[in-house]
Amino acid sequence: MTKVFKNIFVIAAFISLGILAIPFLAMRFTEEVNWSLFDFALGGSLIFITATVFQLTFKTKIFKTRLILQLAILLVFFLIWIEIAVGIFGTPFSGS
């Protein structure tokens, strides 16, 4: 692997850990948040993949293309996250 890809993976890992620290800390202070190990693994992998793909868009030189790609990536991420959390589309893998 090249150094660039190693840096992308390291940055994506830190982003994932930082975001997953929020529900982890919330579980310590309230009963409202109750995540299992599977929830953390699924959320972590979704955030890690999204952060990695998002960082790869910075290789695109054209600003408008990069912006459209980044918005599409974020839209797909949020739609998957919301579907897993509350099941707005009613797919079999939703949380409801």
C-alpha positions in Angstrom: 0.0 0.0 0.0 1.2 3.5 -0.7 1.7 6.0 1.9 -1.3 8.1 0.7 -3.7 5.2 1.3 -2.2 4.4 4.7 -2.9 8.0 5.7 -6.4 7.8 4.4 -7.1 4.7 6.4 -5.6 6.2 9.6 -7.6 9.4 9.3 -10.8 7.4 8.6 -10.1 5.2 11.6 -9.7 8.3 13.9 -12.9 9.8 12.5 -14.8 6.5 13.1 -13.5 6.2 16.7 -14.3 9.9 17.4 -17.9 9.6 16.2 -18.4 6.2 18.0 -17.1 7.8 21.2 -20.3 9.8 21.4 -22.7 6.9 21.9 -20.1 5.0 24.0 -19.9 7.9 26.4 -23.7 8.4 26.3 -24.2 4.8 27.4 -22.2 5.6 30.6 -24.5 8.5 31.6 -28.0 7.5 30.5 -30.2 4.5 29.9 -31.6 6.0 26.7 -28.6 4.8 24.6 -28.2 1.1 24.6 -25.9 -0.1 21.9 -24.6 -3.7 21.6 -21.2 -4.8 20.2 -22.9 -5.4 16.8 -24.3 -1.8 16.8 -20.8 -0.5 17.3 -19.3 -2.8 14.7 -22.0 -1.9 12.1 -21.8 1.8 12.8 -18.0 1.8 12.8 -17.7 0.0 9.5 -20.3 2.3 7.9 -18.5 5.4 9.2 -15.1 4.0 8.2 -16.1 3.2 4.7 -17.9 6.5 4.3 -14.9 8.5 5.6 -12.5 6.6 3.3 -14.6 7.1 0.2 -15.2 10.7 1.1 -11.4 11.3 1.4 -10.8 9.7 -1.9 -13.0 12.4 -3.5 -10.3 15.0 -2.7 -8.2 13.5 -5.5 -10.7 15.0 -7.9 -9.4 18.3 -9.2 -12.7 19.7 -10.4 -14.5 21.4 -7.5 -18.1 20.9 -8.7 -17.5 17.2 -9.4 -15.9 16.8 -6.0 -18.8 18.6 -4.3 -21.5 16.5 -6.0 -19.6 13.3 -5.1 -19.3 14.3 -1.5 -22.9 15.3 -1.2 -24.0 12.0 -2.8 -21.7 10.0 -0.4 -23.2 11.9 2.6 -26.7 11.4 1.4 -26.2 7.6 0.9 -24.6 7.4 4.4 -27.4 9.2 6.1 -30.1 7.3 4.3 -28.5 4.0 5.3 -27.9 5.2 8.9 -31.5 6.3 9.3 -32.9 3.1 7.7 -30.8 1.0 10.1 -31.9 3.2 13.1 -35.6 3.6 12.5 -36.6 1.9 9.3 -38.1 4.7 7.3 -38.2 2.6 4.1 -39.3 -0.6 5.8 -36.5 -2.8 4.5 -35.8 -6.2 6.2 -32.6 -4.9 7.8 -34.2 -1.9 9.5 -34.2 -1.6 13.3 -37.9 -1.4 13.7 
